[in-house]
Amino acid sequence: MKETLKNEQIVLPEVRLIGPKGEQLGIVSSAKALEIAQNEDLDLVLIAPAGNPPVCKVMDYSKFKFDEMKKLKEQKKAQKVAETKEMRLSIDIDNHDLEIKAKQVCKFLADGSKVKVSIRMKGRQQARPQIGVDNMNRFAEMCASVGQIDKKPEVSGRNIFMFLAPIGKK
């Protein structure tokens, strides 16, 4: 969070001043604005340095900082970090095992997480990667009610990868 200029840190010839209750006090010199703020036992805070002239407000600086920190915490709380889960299959997986893994992946997708599905081929399995790709497509069909294919099954050396995303996100 960047630091806001206040009181003596403001060295501008003139500023547009806003009072403690939000009323416009007009364009005054920064020395006069600082004097007004000190008479009120408050701080002079530069809130819009890009304005012409820059805008300053008479306010309680510590309360201003507290409110800003509170807003940032609320924004972080409301933010959802996209999570990627992973499910590993084998190329010669049985139907029942595939259904159980599909049920678990459906839960992940329903929670809003992306899922990376992978198969690692061993030995002679590497000669027929199409079997693994077919298993991946069958797996994606089982999860079609809550997820969609984000990245189609792709053979990369000994591995086959596919990404599933919750429906509505891509």
Summary of the structure (lengths in Angstrom):
residues: 170
radius of gyration: 30.0
end to end distance: 31.4
largest distance: 85.7
contacts: 458
relative contact order: 0.11
helix: 39%
strand: 32%
